[in-house]
Each structure stands twice: as C-alpha cells, then as structure tokens.
Amino acid sequence: MAVRLDHGEDDLAENHEINVTPFIDVMLVLLIIFMVAAPLSTVDVAVDLPTSNAAPQPRPDKPIFLTVKADLTLALGDTPVERTALAASLDGETQGNHDERIFVRADKAVAYGDVMEVMNLLRAAGYLKVGLVGLEGADPAQAQGGAPGAAVKSAP
C-alpha cells in the first residue's frame, strides 16, 4: 500500500488499492492444511466385514482330483485324460453322479485362462461342484521349492 505523506495539502488523499498480501498468506496456510489433512482422511476406510459361520466341509473318503499339468494336459487321478474324453471319464469315475465334487489342481505355470477353460469343460459335462486345491500354510520360500510335507487345501 502506497501513501504519499507530503501532498502540499493538509488532508491526505485516500488510496483505493487493496492490500492482498495478508489474503495470500492466509490462503497459502489453508492450502497447506488441506494438503496435509486430505490424505489422512482417505487412508483408512472403516469396514465391518461379516464373518462366515459355515463349518468346514469334511473331506470325502475318495476325492476325485482333476490335474492340469504345466504342459496343459489333464489327468483324472493318476490317469491321463484327453479333453474330448473328459466328460465320459468323469461319468465313469463318479458312476454318473453329477453332484460329486471335483477337485481341480493346477501347476503354478498354468495360466488362469487355461484353468477357467478346464472349469468350463467341467460345467459343460454337468459337474457344477468344483473345489480348487492349493498348498495349506506353506512359507513362500518352501512353496517355491515344492515343500514335500505340505497339506492340500480345497476351496468349495
């Protein structure tokens, strides 16, 4: 704000300029406050997730395993199976019971799309109960080497 004190007159002339320096200082302080506070308010989203009360399913006496190997060949139990003969092999193994759960195992190298293709083959054959099998409770370092004593876990 500029004011001339010596005009040669007794009364001072009014200055019609606005001093914006305090306004800019206040805006910068508010900007910094919002920049610090905004990420803190969005970091954690409080969600009360529901719990499942489903009891673990008992493992069948003789589970039926369908294995997808790394080279994308299929094996029903220990027997290699062609994709075109999968439905007939499953009907023979389950005595035509389409309510039997089929446990699908796949090598780590098998792509997700290939596993889904096998699951689509199962659905086309009429087997809708499918369990996915993985290693249970293994360390990532042990799972890399294929821990020999690891348990098998299935998901309904």
N, CA, C and O of each residue as an XYZ file, in Angstrom:
624
protein
N       0.845     -1.153      0.000
C       0.000      0.000      0.000
C       0.903      1.232      0.000
O       1.797      1.386      0.832
N       0.641      2.053     -0.921
C       1.493      3.237     -1.054
C       0.697      4.468     -0.658
O      -0.424      4.678     -1.120
N       1.292      5.272      0.198
C       0.666      6.509      0.652
C       1.721      7.611      0.582
O       2.827      7.487      1.109
N       1.345      8.654     -0.066
C       2.251      9.804     -0.064
C       1.886     10.675      1.106
O       0.723     11.039      1.282
N       2.859     11.007      1.896
C       2.591     11.796      3.082
C       2.669     13.300      2.816
O       2.059     14.103      3.522
N       3.403     13.649      1.823
C       3.579     15.088      1.572
C       2.916     15.447      0.258
O       3.477     15.217     -0.814
N       1.706     16.019      0.343
C       0.983     16.454     -0.857
C       0.985     17.973     -0.967
O       0.536     18.531     -1.968
N       1.442     18.570     -0.035
C       1.386     20.021     -0.027
C       0.067     20.501      0.519
O      -0.148     21.706      0.648
N      -0.836     19.570      0.847
C      -2.127     19.932      1.408
C      -2.209     19.394      2.827
O      -1.380     18.589      3.250
N      -3.214     19.847      3.548
C      -3.349     19.403      4.927
C      -4.023     18.023      5.047
O      -3.653     17.262      5.940
N      -4.973     17.676      4.207
C      -5.640     16.386      4.328
C      -5.024     15.372      3.344
O      -4.597     15.727      2.246
N      -4.995     14.148      3.761
C      -4.396     13.081      2.957
C      -5.435     12.543      1.977
O      -6.622     12.467      2.294
N      -4.978     12.175      0.795
C      -5.873     11.588     -0.207
C      -6.057     10.086      0.097
O      -5.143      9.415      0.577
N      -7.225      9.604     -0.188
C      -7.497      8.192      0.051
C      -6.832      7.342     -1.024
O      -6.800      7.705     -2.199
N      -6.298      6.196     -0.586
C      -5.685      5.260     -1.513
C      -6.707      4.156     -1.772
O      -7.219      3.568     -0.820
N      -7.016      3.861     -3.024
C      -8.054      2.909     -3.377
C      -7.498      1.540     -3.773
O      -8.146      0.825     -4.537
N      -6.357      1.163     -3.294
C      -5.770     -0.149     -3.587
C      -6.058     -1.103     -2.426
O      -6.150     -0.686     -1.271
N      -6.198     -2.394     -2.755
C      -6.415     -3.406     -1.737
C      -5.086     -4.084     -1.460
O      -4.360     -4.452     -2.384
N      -4.779     -4.242     -0.211
C      -3.552     -4.926      0.176
C      -3.867     -6.425      0.232
O      -4.568     -6.873      1.140
N      -3.352     -7.212     -0.739
C      -3.678     -8.635     -0.839
C      -2.631     -9.540     -0.190
O      -2.792    -10.760     -0.191
N      -1.585     -8.977      0.351
C      -0.531     -9.803      0.958
C      -1.061    -10.641      2.120
O      -0.759    -11.833      2.163
N      -1.827    -10.100      3.060
C      -2.359    -10.954      4.132
C      -3.329    -12.015      3.603
O      -3.384    -13.128      4.126
N      -4.085    -11.664      2.574
C      -5.021    -12.610      1.986
C      -4.267    -13.797      1.361
O      -4.688    -14.941      1.530
N      -3.195    -13.551      0.664
C      -2.383    -14.611      0.056
C      -1.760    -15.478      1.141
O      -1.706    -16.700      0.996
N      -1.292    -14.875      2.219
C      -0.710    -15.651      3.317
C      -1.738    -16.591      3.939
O      -1.433    -17.750      4.219
N      -2.936    -16.101      4.150
C      -3.991    -16.935      4.730
C      -4.349    -18.070      3.777
O      -4.530    -19.206      4.217
N      -4.453    -17.787      2.492
C      -4.781    -18.825      1.511
C      -3.690    -19.895      1.440
O      -4.006    -21.078      1.319
N      -2.427    -19.512      1.512
C      -1.340    -20.494      1.482
C      -1.362    -21.385      2.723
O      -1.116    -22.587      2.630
N      -1.653    -20.802      3.872
C      -1.746    -21.603      5.090
C      -2.908    -22.589      4.990
O      -2.759    -23.755      5.356
N      -4.063    -22.136      4.499
C      -5.198    -23.035      4.329
C      -4.906    -24.141      3.308
O      -5.316    -25.286      3.496
N      -4.208    -23.799      2.242
C      -3.835    -24.786      1.242
C      -2.954    -25.878      1.844
O      -3.156    -27.063      1.578
N      -1.987    -25.479      2.646
C      -1.103    -26.456      3.287
C      -1.883    -27.329      4.257
O      -1.652    -28.537      4.316
N      -2.792    -26.751      5.011
C      -3.607    -27.530      5.951
C      -4.427    -28.574      5.206
O      -4.481    -29.731      5.622
N      -5.071    -28.176      4.100
C      -5.880    -29.125      3.339
C      -5.023    -30.173      2.639
O      -5.444    -31.323      2.510
N      -3.832    -29.798      2.184
C      -2.947    -30.775      1.541
C      -2.490    -31.840      2.528
O      -2.306    -32.997      2.148
N      -2.306    -31.466      3.780
C      -1.892    -32.429      4.800
C      -3.088    -33.231      5.302
O      -2.954    -34.430      5.545
N      -4.233    -32.618      5.463
C      -5.383    -33.276      6.066
C      -6.134    -34.191      5.092
O      -6.699    -35.197      5.521
N      -6.153    -33.875      3.819
C      -6.929    -34.663      2.853
C      -6.437    -36.106      2.750
O      -7.269    -37.011      2.819
N      -5.151    -36.379      2.592
C      -4.733    -37.790      2.522
C      -4.970    -38.548      3.824
O      -5.211    -39.754      3.795
N      -4.908    -37.878      4.942
C      -5.120    -38.553      6.223
C      -6.560    -39.022      6.385
O      -6.814    -40.012      7.071
N      -7.492    -38.333      5.770
C      -8.888    -38.704      5.914
C      -9.292    -39.829      4.971
O     -10.338    -40.444      5.180
N      -8.504    -40.121      3.941
C      -8.869    -41.159      2.982
C      -7.981    -42.394      3.047
O      -8.161    -43.305      2.238
N      -7.036    -42.464      3.971
C      -6.120    -43.599      4.028
C      -6.820    -44.865      4.491
O      -6.611    -45.926      3.903
N      -7.624    -44.787      5.503
C      -8.241    -45.964      6.082
C      -9.749    -45.881      5.944
O     -10.370    -44.906      6.369
N     -10.330    -46.902      5.351
C     -11.772    -46.980      5.228
C     -12.252    -48.012      6.240
O     -11.889    -49.185      6.154
N     -13.050    -47.589      7.177
C     -13.537    -48.489      8.221
C     -14.665    -49.340      7.660
O     -15.693    -48.820      7.226
N     -14.463    -50.662      7.671
C     -15.464    -51.592      7.177
C     -15.614    -52.711      8.198
O     -14.625    -53.286      8.653
N     -16.841    -53.009      8.549
C     -17.103    -54.107      9.458
C     -17.492    -55.309      8.609
O     -18.647    -55.448      8.208
N     -16.515    -56.182      8.337
C     -16.762    -57.316      7.460
C     -17.545    -58.403      8.182
O     -17.331    -58.639      9.371
N     -18.448    -59.062      7.471
C     -19.199    -60.149      8.102
C     -18.315    -61.377      8.274
O     -17.338    -61.565      7.550
N     -18.672    -62.194      9.230
C     -17.931    -63.434      9.450
C     -18.743    -64.598      8.902
O     -19.971    -64.545      8.838
N     -18.043    -65.633      8.513
C     -18.698    -66.819      7.986
C     -18.887    -67.819      9.112
O     -17.964    -68.085      9.882
N     -20.079    -68.368      9.202
C     -20.341    -69.364     10.229
C     -20.446    -70.760      9.618
O     -20.946    -71.686     10.256
N     -19.970    -70.907      8.377
C     -20.026    -72.209      7.719
C     -18.984    -73.137      8.324
O     -17.824    -72.768      8.508
N     -19.422    -74.324      8.621
C     -18.499    -75.322      9.167
C     -17.637    -75.870      8.035
O     -18.105    -75.989      6.903
N     -16.388    -76.204      8.330
C     -15.547    -76.792      7.290
C     -16.150    -78.097      6.791
O     -16.636    -78.915      7.571
N     -16.107    -78.274      5.479
C     -16.671    -79.473      4.872
C     -15.760    -80.666      5.132
O     -14.541    -80.553      5.009
N     -16.336    -81.797      5.489
C     -15.496    -82.984      5.682
C     -14.928    -83.440      4.344
O     -15.592    -83.366      3.310
N     -13.711    -83.903      4.386
C     -13.060    -84.360      3.168
C     -13.654    -85.715      2.778
O     -13.813    -86.586      3.634
N     -13.985    -85.902      1.498
C     -14.552    -87.181      1.084
C     -13.540    -88.319      1.245
O     -12.329    -88.098      1.261
N     -14.069    -89.538      1.365
C     -13.192    -90.698      1.531
C     -12.275    -90.880      0.326
O     -11.083    -91.149      0.474
N     -12.844    -90.731     -0.863
C     -12.054    -90.899     -2.083
C     -12.292    -89.674     -2.966
O     -13.176    -89.701     -3.822
N     -11.523    -88.606     -2.776
C     -11.729    -87.407     -3.593
C     -11.316    -87.652     -5.043
O     -10.423    -88.449     -5.332
N     -11.987    -86.949     -5.934
C     -11.682    -87.052     -7.355
C     -10.885    -85.816     -7.740
O     -11.403    -84.700     -7.704
N      -9.627    -86.015     -8.107
C      -8.735    -84.916     -8.474
C      -8.591    -84.850     -9.980
O      -8.293    -85.851    -10.631
N      -8.805    -83.661    -10.530
C      -8.527    -83.390    -11.933
C      -7.329    -82.449    -11.952
O      -7.402    -81.334    -11.434
N      -6.234    -82.895    -12.543
C      -4.979    -82.153    -12.512
C      -4.704    -81.545    -13.875
O      -4.800    -82.216    -14.902
N      -4.356    -80.250    -13.867
C      -3.906    -79.569    -15.079
C      -2.398    -79.419    -14.951
O      -1.907    -78.665    -14.110
N      -1.670    -80.141    -15.789
C      -0.211    -80.134    -15.710
C       0.352    -78.894    -16.400
O      -0.372    -78.160    -17.074
N       1.646    -78.673    -16.223
C       2.293    -77.487    -16.790
C       2.211    -77.463    -18.310
O       2.187    -76.390    -18.912
N       2.168    -78.645    -18.940
C       2.066    -78.693    -20.405
C       0.609    -78.712    -20.874
O       0.334    -79.024    -22.033
N      -0.331    -78.376    -19.967
C      -1.774    -78.236    -20.213
C      -2.462    -79.562    -20.504
O      -3.585    -79.567    -21.007
N      -1.819    -80.689    -20.200
C      -2.509    -81.975    -20.302
C      -3.290    -82.201    -19.022
O      -2.955    -81.654    -17.972
N      -4.341    -83.019    -19.120
C      -5.209    -83.292    -17.982
C      -4.967    -84.695    -17.476
O      -4.622    -85.596    -18.240
N      -5.152    -84.872    -16.176
C      -5.072    -86.197    -15.563
C      -6.193    -86.308    -14.549
O      -6.361    -85.435    -13.697
N      -6.953    -87.378    -14.644
C      -8.022    -87.666    -13.696
C      -7.477    -88.695    -12.735
O      -7.330    -89.866    -13.084
N      -7.174    -88.255    -11.512
C      -6.438    -89.105    -10.579
C      -5.002    -89.213    -11.084
O      -4.297    -88.208    -11.181
N      -4.569    -90.435    -11.405
C      -3.241    -90.643    -11.982
C      -3.306    -90.956    -13.466
O      -2.266    -91.132    -14.100
N      -4.499    -91.030    -14.033
C      -4.683    -91.437    -15.420
C      -4.762    -90.220    -16.334
O      -5.597    -89.345    -16.107
N      -3.913    -90.140    -17.366
C      -4.034    -89.039    -18.335
C      -5.362    -89.126    -19.088
O      -5.825    -90.212    -19.436
N      -5.963    -87.963    -19.330
C      -7.269    -87.895    -19.992
C      -7.205    -86.829    -21.076
O      -6.651    -85.749    -20.872
N      -7.784    -87.149    -22.238
C      -7.925    -86.156    -23.303
C      -9.092    -85.224    -22.966
O     -10.043    -85.625    -22.294
N      -9.010    -84.001    -23.431
C     -10.081    -83.032    -23.139
C     -11.411    -83.482    -23.737
O     -12.468    -83.243    -23.152
N     -11.364    -84.122    -24.883
C     -12.616    -84.553    -25.523
C     -13.259    -85.715    -24.769
O     -14.475    -85.896    -24.841
N     -12.466    -86.499    -24.052
C     -12.986    -87.658    -23.322
C     -13.176    -87.366    -21.836
O     -13.410    -88.289    -21.056
N     -13.080    -86.104    -21.431
C     -13.164    -85.760    -20.015
C     -14.532    -86.095    -19.428
O     -14.614    -86.661    -18.338
N     -15.609    -85.751    -20.140
C     -16.959    -85.990    -19.619
C     -17.202    -87.481    -19.411
O     -17.748    -87.879    -18.382
N     -16.809    -88.297    -20.363
C     -17.024    -89.740    -20.244
C     -16.180    -90.324    -19.113
O     -16.643    -91.201    -18.383
N     -14.951    -89.844    -18.966
C     -14.091    -90.336    -17.887
C     -14.646    -89.955    -16.521
O     -14.609    -90.759    -15.590
N     -15.163    -88.730    -16.396
C     -15.760    -88.302    -15.125
C     -17.017    -89.103    -14.813
O     -17.241    -89.480    -13.662
N     -17.843    -89.369    -15.833
C     -19.054    -90.171    -15.601
C     -18.682    -91.571    -15.138
O     -19.367    -92.140    -14.288
N     -17.614    -92.133    -15.680
C     -17.175    -93.448    -15.251
C     -16.626    -93.432    -13.840
O     -16.845    -94.375    -13.079
N     -15.918    -92.376    -13.481
C     -15.319    -92.275    -12.156
C     -16.371    -92.024    -11.075
O     -16.247    -92.531     -9.960
N     -17.402    -91.245    -11.401
C     -18.426    -90.882    -10.410
C     -19.692    -91.728    -10.527
O     -20.659    -91.490     -9.803
N     -19.700    -92.701    -11.418
C     -20.884    -93.528    -11.694
C     -22.073    -92.655    -12.102
O     -23.216    -92.959    -11.761
N     -21.801    -91.578    -12.826
C     -22.856    -90.706    -13.341
C     -23.425    -89.743    -12.324
O     -24.407    -89.065    -12.623
N     -22.853    -89.651    -11.135
C     -23.345    -88.745    -10.099
C     -22.757    -87.347    -10.341
O     -21.589    -87.099    -10.040
N     -23.566    -86.450    -10.880
C     -23.095    -85.102    -11.203
C     -23.016    -84.203     -9.974
O     -22.518    -83.081    -10.063
N     -23.505    -84.684     -8.815
C     -23.406    -83.904     -7.585
C     -22.081    -84.134     -6.878
O     -21.817    -83.506     -5.852
N     -21.254    -85.007     -7.394
C     -19.935    -85.284     -6.814
C     -19.026    -84.061     -7.008
O     -19.011    -83.442     -8.072
N     -18.283    -83.736     -5.966
C     -17.356    -82.585     -6.050
C     -16.073    -83.030     -6.752
O     -15.501    -84.075     -6.440
N     -15.638    -82.206     -7.710
C     -14.407    -82.457     -8.446
C     -13.364    -81.459     -7.948
O     -13.606    -80.252     -7.957
N     -12.217    -81.953     -7.519
C     -11.142    -81.095     -7.018
C     -10.151    -80.835     -8.148
O      -9.553    -81.763     -8.694
N      -9.989    -79.568     -8.486
C      -9.108    -79.174     -9.588
C      -7.783    -78.711     -9.018
O      -7.734    -77.822     -8.167
N      -6.711    -79.320     -9.493
C      -5.354    -78.916     -9.137
C      -4.690    -78.423    -10.412
O      -4.903    -78.984    -11.487
N      -3.893    -77.385    -10.295
C      -3.186    -76.858    -11.463
C      -1.766    -76.481    -11.059
O      -1.527    -76.008     -9.948
N      -0.845    -76.695    -11.966
C       0.540    -76.302    -11.767
C       0.626    -74.779    -11.710
O      -0.209    -74.082    -12.287
N       1.642    -74.267    -11.012
C       1.813    -72.810    -10.925
C       2.020    -72.173    -12.282
O       1.650    -71.016    -12.486
N       2.600    -72.904    -13.206
C       2.914    -72.346    -14.519
C       1.691    -72.227    -15.418
O       1.761    -71.582    -16.464
N       0.571    -72.835    -15.033
C      -0.637    -72.806    -15.857
C      -1.315    -71.453    -15.697
O      -1.515    -70.979    -14.579
N      -1.665    -70.840    -16.809
C      -2.318    -69.522    -16.800
C      -3.755    -69.646    -16.297
O      -4.378    -70.700    -16.416
N      -4.261    -68.567    -15.742
C      -5.612    -68.525    -15.190
C      -6.659    -68.863    -16.258
O      -7.633    -69.560    -15.977
N      -6.456    -68.373    -17.461
C      -7.390    -68.643    -18.547
C      -7.492    -70.121    -18.863
O      -8.573    -70.609    -19.191
N      -6.380    -70.846    -18.769
C      -6.399    -72.282    -19.037
C      -7.147    -73.036    -17.945
O      -7.841    -74.011    -18.232
N      -7.011    -72.595    -16.691
C      -7.766    -73.218    -15.599
C      -9.259    -72.964    -15.795
O     -10.077    -73.857    -15.573
N      -9.611    -71.755    -16.207
C     -11.022    -71.446    -16.452
C     -11.576    -72.283    -17.608
O     -12.744    -72.669    -17.590
N     -10.745    -72.562    -18.608
C     -11.184    -73.411    -19.716
C     -11.513    -74.814    -19.215
O     -12.509    -75.402    -19.637
N     -10.690    -75.356    -18.321
C     -10.955    -76.673    -17.751
C     -12.234    -76.631    -16.909
O     -13.029    -77.569    -16.950
N     -12.435    -75.554    -16.150
C     -13.659    -75.438    -15.352
C     -14.887    -75.325    -16.260
O     -15.958    -75.822    -15.909
N     -14.746    -74.685    -17.413
C     -15.848    -74.632    -18.377
C     -16.143    -76.021    -18.945
O     -17.302    -76.359    -19.186
N     -15.092    -76.832    -19.160
C     -15.301    -78.210    -19.602
C     -16.080    -78.999    -18.549
O     -16.966    -79.785    -18.885
N     -15.745    -78.787    -17.276
C     -16.467    -79.464    -16.196
C     -17.930    -79.042    -16.169
O     -18.822    -79.873    -15.998
N     -18.168    -77.750    -16.337
C     -19.550    -77.256    -16.325
C     -20.326    -77.807    -17.516
O     -21.499    -78.159    -17.383
N     -19.680    -77.885    -18.680
C     -20.350    -78.439    -19.856
C     -20.657    -79.919    -19.657
O     -21.637    -80.424    -20.206
N     -19.838    -80.618    -18.885
C     -20.076    -82.038    -18.610
C     -21.144    -82.227    -17.531
O     -21.589    -83.353    -17.304
N     -21.565    -81.147    -16.863
C     -22.621    -81.229    -15.860
C     -22.125    -81.262    -14.430
O     -22.914    -81.465    -13.508
N     -20.841    -81.068    -14.230
C     -20.275    -81.075    -12.877
C     -20.116    -79.633    -12.413
O     -19.212    -78.921    -12.850
N     -21.019    -79.214    -11.512
C     -21.034    -77.824    -11.070
C     -20.351    -77.629     -9.728
O     -20.041    -76.497     -9.356
N     -20.112    -78.698     -8.999
C     -19.425    -78.595     -7.712
C     -17.936    -78.807     -7.946
O     -17.476    -79.921     -8.195
N     -17.202    -77.712     -7.859
C     -15.772    -77.753     -8.145
C     -15.032    -77.166     -6.960
O     -15.404    -76.110     -6.449
N     -13.988    -77.848     -6.524
C     -13.125    -77.346     -5.460
C     -11.741    -77.082     -6.021
O     -11.221    -77.879     -6.802
N     -11.143    -75.969     -5.629
C      -9.784    -75.644     -6.062
C      -8.816    -76.068     -4.972
O      -9.074    -75.844     -3.789
N      -7.712    -76.676     -5.357
C      -6.763    -77.246     -4.412
C      -5.491    -76.421     -4.423
O      -5.000    -76.026     -5.481
N      -4.959    -76.164     -3.230
C      -3.689    -75.441     -3.094
C      -2.947    -75.945     -1.875
O      -3.453    -76.783     -1.128
N      -1.750    -75.432     -1.679
C      -0.967    -75.803     -0.516
C      -1.465    -75.033      0.688
O      -1.809    -73.857      0.574
N      -1.508    -75.679      1.836
C      -2.011    -75.046      3.047
C      -0.870    -74.674      3.971
O      -0.052    -75.524      4.322
N      -0.804    -73.417      4.368
C       0.114    -72.966      5.396
C       1.582    -73.109      5.068
O       2.387    -73.262      5.986
N       1.965    -73.067      3.829
C       3.375    -73.190      3.467
C       3.995    -71.807      3.376
O       3.342    -70.853      2.955
N       5.275    -71.701      3.778
C       6.004    -70.458      3.606
C       6.205    -70.223      2.112
O       6.311    -71.185      1.351
N       6.259    -68.949      1.671
C       6.520    -68.701      0.261
C       7.846    -69.304     -0.199
O       7.963    -69.744     -1.343
N       8.849    -69.329      0.688
C      10.143    -69.905      0.303
C      10.018    -71.408      0.121
O      10.624    -71.970     -0.791
N       9.232    -72.078      0.984
C       9.044    -73.520      0.843
C       8.160    -73.839     -0.347
O       8.377    -74.837     -1.035
N       7.150    -72.988     -0.598
C       6.251    -73.247     -1.713
C       6.991    -73.135     -3.041
O       6.622    -73.808     -4.004
N       8.031    -72.297     -3.115
C       8.803    -72.181     -4.349
C       9.476    -73.504     -4.673
O       9.541    -73.912     -5.833
N       9.974    -74.165     -3.646
C      10.675    -75.417     -3.864
C       9.759    -76.616     -3.824
O      10.223    -77.738     -4.023
N       8.476    -76.427     -3.576
C       7.544    -77.540     -3.526
C       7.753    -78.362     -2.270
O       8.257    -79.483     -2.339
N       7.378    -77.826     -1.137
C       7.595    -78.489      0.146
C       6.945    -79.871      0.141
O       5.757    -79.986     -0.163
N       7.702    -80.929      0.474
C       7.139    -82.282      0.380
C       6.058    -82.563      1.408
O       5.177    -83.380      1.141
N       6.081    -81.922      2.578
C       5.120    -82.234      3.628
C       3.954    -81.287      3.673
O       3.231    -81.281      4.669
N       3.726    -80.484      2.655
C       2.657    -79.501      2.695
C       1.315    -80.175      2.532
O       1.183    -81.136      1.774
N       0.323    -79.677      3.237
C      -1.027    -80.242      3.192
C      -1.770    -79.690      1.994
O      -1.386    -78.667      1.428
N      -2.822    -80.365      1.616
C      -3.640    -79.939      0.490
C      -4.888    -79.297      1.042
O      -5.530    -79.846      1.937
N      -5.241    -78.128      0.511
C      -6.430    -77.400      0.949
C      -7.366    -77.259     -0.226
O      -6.932    -76.996     -1.348
N      -8.625    -77.430      0.023
C      -9.589    -77.260     -1.068
C     -10.558    -76.164     -0.692
O     -10.890    -75.977      0.479
N     -11.006    -75.446     -1.700
C     -11.989    -74.383     -1.509
C     -13.288    -74.813     -2.156
O     -13.267    -75.305     -3.284
N     -14.428    -74.645     -1.484
C     -15.702    -75.067     -2.075
C     -16.098    -74.190     -3.228
O     -17.145    -74.408     -3.838
